[in-house]
Amino acid sequence: QQQVPTKTSVLACGTKMPRRQEEDTNKLDSFKPWWVLLEHQDELVLSIRGSANIDDIATDLACSTCEFLHGYAHEGMALAVQAVWEEAAAEVQKAIRGRDYRRFVVCGHSLGGSVSLLLGMKLRAESSLPLEVHAFAAGPAPAFQGELQELEKGLISVINRFDPVPHLSLDA
């Protein structure tokens, strides 16, 4: 049986601005991991990169808690959710208007995995997209404490038992 080749297209990608010292700098620029928006068959995929530079490490280390949905989140990662979605939302909406997709998948590894889970929870809570939202994380750091309610449906985490990052405590 012959396999049908699948085509993946890059629709948009994030901008990673270097840190600026001016006072008008948007605080979220320091918490913005790089992302790419892909089209794969009938799925729209937003992939968020894990820690790769000093700004990403600063996001990892901004680990006080802040209110998020029905609980508390890792502040740096919650700010990264806001920064990524502020930049990606228009591109996602544009893609949805241009084609029928079966679902929207947010995915990432490590920092990107934590941000993808939080963003998936946020989008599911807001019901702001006309698509089913799923989030997939590989090796995410702990990023949320609270009531997931119906939000955990469609969220998947894969953790290697030897990876220390997923076993860190949010409040430690």
Solvent accessible surface area in square Angstrom, and as a share of the most:
residue,aa,sasa,rsa
1,Q,230,1.02
2,Q,173,0.77
3,Q,166,0.74
4,V,128,0.73
5,P,123,0.77
6,T,75,0.44
7,K,158,0.67
8,T,71,0.41
9,S,28,0.18
10,V,99,0.57
11,L,69,0.34
12,A,15,0.12
13,C,68,0.41
14,G,5,0.05
15,T,71,0.41
16,K,57,0.24
17,M,81,0.36
18,P,102,0.64
19,R,127,0.46
20,R,85,0.31
21,Q,163,0.72
22,E,100,0.45
23,E,179,0.80
24,D,122,0.63
25,T,36,0.21
26,N,64,0.33
27,K,128,0.54
28,L,15,0.08
29,D,24,0.13
30,S,22,0.14
31,F,27,0.11
32,K,17,0.07
33,P,1,0.01
34,W,84,0.29
35,W,2,0.01
36,V,22,0.13
37,L,1,0.00
38,L,38,0.19
39,E,36,0.16
40,H,59,0.26
41,Q,94,0.42
42,D,52,0.27
43,E,23,0.10
44,L,0,0.00
45,V,20,0.11
46,L,0,0.00
47,S,31,0.20
48,I,3,0.01
49,R,80,0.29
50,G,11,0.11
51,S,49,0.32
52,A,67,0.52
53,N,52,0.27
54,I,132,0.67
55,D,9,0.05
56,D,1,0.01
57,I,81,0.41
58,A,34,0.27
59,T,2,0.01
60,D,43,0.22
61,L,130,0.65
62,A,28,0.21
63,C,65,0.39
64,S,69,0.45
65,T,57,0.33
66,C,35,0.21
67,E,144,0.64
68,F,25,0.10
69,L,68,0.34
70,H,100,0.45
71,G,12,0.12
72,Y,113,0.43
73,A,0,0.00
74,H,8,0.04
75,E,55,0.24
76,G,0,0.00
77,M,5,0.02
78,A,12,0.09
79,L,28,0.14
80,A,0,0.00
81,V,2,0.01
82,Q,94,0.42
83,A,4,0.03
84,V,0,0.00
85,W,32,0.11
86,E,110,0.49
87,E,49,0.22
88,A,0,0.00
89,A,24,0.19
90,A,73,0.56
91,E,58,0.26
92,V,0,0.00
93,Q,59,0.26
94,K,126,0.53
95,A,15,0.11
96,I,25,0.12
97,R,178,0.65
98,G,68,0.65
99,R,95,0.35
100,D,134,0.69
101,Y,20,0.08
102,R,136,0.49
103,R,66,0.24
104,F,0,0.00
105,V,21,0.12
106,V,0,0.00
107,C,27,0.16
108,G,11,0.11
109,H,106,0.48
110,S,21,0.14
111,L,2,0.01
112,G,0,0.00
113,G,0,0.00
114,S,1,0.00
115,V,0,0.00
116,S,0,0.00
117,L,29,0.14
118,L,2,0.01
119,L,0,0.00
120,G,0,0.00
121,M,6,0.02
122,K,43,0.18
123,L,1,0.00
124,R,59,0.22
125,A,45,0.35
126,E,87,0.39
127,S,91,0.59
128,S,57,0.37
129,L,17,0.08
130,P,100,0.63
131,L,28,0.14
132,E,100,0.45
133,V,8,0.05
134,H,36,0.16
135,A,1,0.01
136,F,81,0.34
137,A,0,0.00
138,A,31,0.24
139,G,6,0.06
140,P,10,0.06
141,A,16,0.13
142,P,43,0.27
143,A,11,0.08
144,F,41,0.17
145,Q,78,0.34
146,G,47,0.45
147,E,110,0.49
148,L,51,0.25
149,Q,112,0.50
150,E,114,0.51
151,L,14,0.07
152,E,95,0.43
153,K,126,0.53
154,G,22,0.21
155,L,36,0.18
156,I,96,0.49
157,S,55,0.35
158,V,81,0.47
159,I,82,0.42
160,N,90,0.46
161,R,185,0.68
162,F,155,0.64
163,D,34,0.18
164,P,95,0.60
165,V,48,0.28
166,P,15,0.10
167,H,115,0.51
168,L,106,0.53
169,S,69,0.44
170,L,16,0.08
171,D,96,0.50
172,A,113,0.87
